[in-house]
Amino acid sequence: MELTCTNDTICINEVLYDGVLEQSVELDYLLPDYCKGIFKVLCCRLIPHITQKRMANGRLMIEGICHIHVMYTAEETYRICTVTQKQPFHKTLELNKEAASPHITAAVRCDYVNCRATSQRRLDIRGALTIRTIVTAPKDYPVLCCAKGCGVQTDPLPLTVLGRRLSASQEFCVREELSVPQGKPSIDEILTIDTYASLTESRIIENRIITKGELFVHLLYMPCGEQPTPEVIESRFPFSQVLDLPGVTEEHSAAVRFDVTDYTCSCRQDESGQCCAVNAEFSICAVCEADKNMEIHVLRDAFSTQYQADTQVSPLTTKRMLYPLKETHSCKTTIEIPQNELNGVYDLSCRFTEEDCRMGESSFIITGTLSCTLLACDSESMPVLYEKKTPCELTLQTACSEESCFLQPIICPSSVSYRMISDTEVEVCAELCVTGTVYADVRCHAVTQIDLRENDAQKPQQPPLRLYYASAGERIWEIAKRYGASPLLIAQENEGITDPISAPCMLMIPSLSHSSQEGA
């Protein structure tokens, strides 16, 4: 009887690149004639977004746009003003590797920014962006899952592993109108817009994912009037989008995130000429990753009771999906203000920057920085701005007890609030929504090839029965391989035995006749 082997493949995401790219931001900006001159720069923010990422000819290319916002007080009137610029950026990295269907993950953030007024009408802005980038490509890894004939005995191992990942991205626009709430003054100038989009619901149908989300918009504006003070408009807009993802089924688990990549807005005047609403258009990129576990058997080891055999065994590292995660956590900090300097608060904004996510004792620990910006007025009614960065740690309890578990979280702010706890302290509380999928590494050794030395002399025939004193912890497979016997026959001959051996005991080891070897 000839040796018959059955092969299978495991899809492994091979890492082509895992690192951080740096991108400088430089802008020498001259204020337009319609802008008021600069008295004092209050703050400068760089808000970057990735717009495109791709690989071609072994080269990684990432494109994006950086929104540059500068808030300042105008000379003479001390009125709060802003200027905004958009600066595209492009980053290229030679990987010198070709990949079919690569998967690119890129997250960009502002590393630092410096802004100074070189004159009343000129700004010098210098900053840097960091782009955390991971490039993987699916690779089919062949393994043996079954071998029969020629007296070959196998040690199968059932595994639950991740199948081929499906991914897609899709861009769409959301157009909405932001109305000035009743009782608030009309808009003279828009100062800043902070916006983000979050997933509220998703459902998979064949080859498509139906998603529902919510767009949050926080708009700060200067109203009309002789001595105006900044006002805030906050709105939440529901939206839905159908994402095409060929091959996805209800058996998959899909992770969807929304990135607001750009926006435009314009004031809409009413019949009296006042601006009581803003027409806004938001460009959103939906990114979807769908995973599904698969059941597979690999062979940990093999030998033949008839022939000498050369078995090639290779280490195998892949992963399996455990469960999706969604939790809400709070981060708190206190902004300290000098005595008698705070007369009122205009606006508060917060951002959370993730730095690390590690597995602790029955929990995931996410460390990051909560950056808070408080716009206020002092005792002389002059605009002032306070910024504070606070290290934060989020603890997510998990039922996963494996050290190899890992999580790639998506963290979105859901709400921000503050309260005065004294004349010199403002307590800030940020609610953060953490979503993601928990995975575990799967590591083992798998047989990839069995070569029998059929030209060599066959193994000598063994005695019909042997006695062996087994120690606790030994596996039947190890004993069978040592004596060239069948693990199945050993288990049948020693009724009630456990594998591994639970306590020292005497085992009967039957041998195989040449005729029975052919059917093994």
Secondary structure in CASP SS format (residue, H / E / C, confidence):
PFRMAT SS
TARGET T0000
AUTHOR 0000-0000-0000
METHOD secondary structure of the structure
MODEL  1
M C 1.00
E C 1.00
L C 1.00
T E 1.00
C E 1.00
T E 1.00
N E 1.00
D E 1.00
T E 1.00
I E 1.00
C E 1.00
I E 1.00
N E 1.00
E E 1.00
V E 1.00
L E 1.00
Y E 1.00
D E 1.00
G E 1.00
V E 1.00
L E 1.00
E E 1.00
Q E 1.00
S E 1.00
V E 1.00
E E 1.00
L E 1.00
D E 1.00
Y E 1.00
L E 1.00
L C 1.00
P C 1.00
D C 1.00
Y C 1.00
C C 1.00
K C 1.00
G C 1.00
I E 1.00
F E 1.00
K E 1.00
V E 1.00
L E 1.00
C E 1.00
C E 1.00
R E 1.00
L E 1.00
I E 1.00
P E 1.00
H E 1.00
I E 1.00
T E 1.00
Q E 1.00
K E 1.00
R E 1.00
M E 1.00
A E 1.00
N C 1.00
G C 1.00
R E 1.00
L E 1.00
M E 1.00
I E 1.00
E E 1.00
G E 1.00
I E 1.00
C E 1.00
H E 1.00
I E 1.00
H E 1.00
V E 1.00
M E 1.00
Y E 1.00
T E 1.00
A E 1.00
E C 1.00
E C 1.00
T C 1.00
Y C 1.00
R C 1.00
I E 1.00
C E 1.00
T E 1.00
V E 1.00
T E 1.00
Q E 1.00
K E 1.00
Q E 1.00
P E 1.00
F E 1.00
H E 1.00
K E 1.00
T E 1.00
L E 1.00
E E 1.00
L C 1.00
N C 1.00
K C 1.00
E C 1.00
A C 1.00
A C 1.00
S C 1.00
P C 1.00
H E 1.00
I E 1.00
T E 1.00
A E 1.00
A E 1.00
V E 1.00
R E 1.00
C E 1.00
D E 1.00
Y E 1.00
V E 1.00
N E 1.00
C E 1.00
R E 1.00
A E 1.00
T E 1.00
S E 1.00
Q C 1.00
R C 1.00
R E 1.00
L E 1.00
D E 1.00
I E 1.00
R E 1.00
G E 1.00
A E 1.00
L E 1.00
T E 1.00
I E 1.00
R E 1.00
T E 1.00
I E 1.00
V E 1.00
T E 1.00
A E 1.00
P E 1.00
K E 1.00
D E 1.00
Y E 1.00
P E 1.00
V E 1.00
L E 1.00
C E 1.00
C E 1.00
A E 1.00
K E 1.00
G C 1.00
C C 1.00
G C 1.00
V E 1.00
Q E 1.00
T E 1.00
D E 1.00
P E 1.00
L E 1.00
P E 1.00
L E 1.00
T E 1.00
V E 1.00
L E 1.00
G C 1.00
R C 1.00
R C 1.00
L E 1.00
S E 1.00
A E 1.00
S E 1.00
Q E 1.00
E E 1.00
F E 1.00
C E 1.00
V E 1.00
R E 1.00
E E 1.00
E E 1.00
L E 1.00
S E 1.00
V C 1.00
P C 1.00
Q C 1.00
G C 1.00
K C 1.00
P C 1.00
S C 1.00
I E 1.00
D E 1.00
E E 1.00
I E 1.00
L E 1.00
T E 1.00
I E 1.00
D E 1.00
T E 1.00
Y E 1.00
A E 1.00
S E 1.00
L E 1.00
T E 1.00
E E 1.00
S E 1.00
R E 1.00
I E 1.00
I E 1.00
E C 1.00
N C 1.00
R E 1.00
I E 1.00
I E 1.00
T E 1.00
K E 1.00
G E 1.00
E E 1.00
L E 1.00
F E 1.00
V E 1.00
H E 1.00
L E 1.00
L E 1.00
Y E 1.00
M E 1.00
P E 1.00
C C 1.00
G C 1.00
E C 1.00
Q C 1.00
P C 1.00
T C 1.00
P C 1.00
E E 1.00
V E 1.00
I E 1.00
E E 1.00
S E 1.00
R E 1.00
F E 1.00
P E 1.00
F E 1.00
S E 1.00
Q E 1.00
V E 1.00
L E 1.00
D E 1.00
L C 1.00
P C 1.00
G C 1.00
V C 1.00
T C 1.00
E C 1.00
E C 1.00
H C 1.00
S E 1.00
A E 1.00
A E 1.00
V E 1.00
R E 1.00
F E 1.00
D E 1.00
V E 1.00
T E 1.00
D E 1.00
Y E 1.00
T E 1.00
C E 1.00
S E 1.00
C E 1.00
R E 1.00
Q E 1.00
D C 1.00
E C 1.00
S C 1.00
G C 1.00
Q C 1.00
C E 1.00
C E 1.00
A E 1.00
V E 1.00
N E 1.00
A E 1.00
E E 1.00
F E 1.00
S E 1.00
I E 1.00
C E 1.00
A E 1.00
V E 1.00
C E 1.00
E E 1.00
A E 1.00
D E 1.00
K C 1.00
N E 1.00
M E 1.00
E E 1.00
I E 1.00
H E 1.00
V E 1.00
L E 1.00
R E 1.00
D E 1.00
A E 1.00
F E 1.00
S E 1.00
T C 1.00
Q C 1.00
Y C 1.00
Q C 1.00
A E 1.00
D E 1.00
T E 1.00
Q E 1.00
V E 1.00
S E 1.00
P E 1.00
L E 1.00
T E 1.00
T E 1.00
K E 1.00
R E 1.00
M E 1.00
L E 1.00
Y E 1.00
P E 1.00
L E 1.00
K E 1.00
E E 1.00
T E 1.00
H E 1.00
S E 1.00
C E 1.00
K E 1.00
T E 1.00
T E 1.00
I E 1.00
E E 1.00
I C 1.00
P C 1.00
Q C 1.00
N C 1.00
E C 1.00
L C 1.00
N C 1.00
G E 1.00
V E 1.00
Y E 1.00
D E 1.00
L E 1.00
S E 1.00
C E 1.00
R E 1.00
F E 1.00
T E 1.00
E E 1.00
E E 1.00
D E 1.00
C E 1.00
R E 1.00
M E 1.00
G C 1.00
E C 1.00
S C 1.00
S E 1.00
F E 1.00
I E 1.00
I E 1.00
T E 1.00
G E 1.00
T E 1.00
L E 1.00
S E 1.00
C E 1.00
T E 1.00
L E 1.00
L E 1.00
A E 1.00
C E 1.00
D C 1.00
S C 1.00
E C 1.00
S C 1.00
M C 1.00
P E 1.00
V E 1.00
L E 1.00
Y E 1.00
E E 1.00
K E 1.00
K E 1.00
T E 1.00
P E 1.00
C E 1.00
E E 1.00
L E 1.00
T E 1.00
L E 1.00
Q E 1.00
T C 1.00
A C 1.00
C C 1.00
S C 1.00
E C 1.00
E C 1.00
S C 1.00
C E 1.00
F E 1.00
L E 1.00
Q C 1.00
P C 1.00
I E 1.00
I E 1.00
C E 1.00
P E 1.00
S E 1.00
S E 1.00
V E 1.00
S E 1.00
Y E 1.00
R E 1.00
M E 1.00
I E 1.00
S E 1.00
D C 1.00
T C 1.00
E E 1.00
V E 1.00
E E 1.00
V E 1.00
C E 1.00
A E 1.00
E E 1.00
L E 1.00
C E 1.00
V E 1.00
T E 1.00
G E 1.00
T E 1.00
V E 1.00
Y E 1.00
A E 1.00
D E 1.00
V E 1.00
R E 1.00
C E 1.00
H E 1.00
A E 1.00
V E 1.00
T E 1.00
Q E 1.00
I E 1.00
D E 1.00
L E 1.00
R C 1.00
E C 1.00
N C 1.00
D C 1.00
A C 1.00
Q C 1.00
K C 1.00
P C 1.00
Q C 1.00
Q C 1.00
P C 1.00
P C 1.00
L E 1.00
R E 1.00
L E 1.00
Y E 1.00
Y E 1.00
A E 1.00
S C 1.00
A C 1.00
G C 1.00
E C 1.00
R C 1.00
I H 1.00
W H 1.00
E H 1.00
I H 1.00
A H 1.00
K H 1.00
R H 1.00
Y H 1.00
G C 1.00
A C 1.00
S C 1.00
P H 1.00
L H 1.00
L H 1.00
I H 1.00
A H 1.00
Q H 1.00
E H 1.00
N C 1.00
E C 1.00
G C 1.00
I C 1.00
T C 1.00
D C 1.00
P C 1.00
I C 1.00
S C 1.00
A C 1.00
P C 1.00
C E 1.00
M E 1.00
L E 1.00
M E 1.00
I E 1.00
P E 1.00
S C 1.00
L C 1.00
S C 1.00
H H 1.00
S H 1.00
S H 1.00
Q H 1.00
E H 1.00
G H 1.00
A C 1.00
END
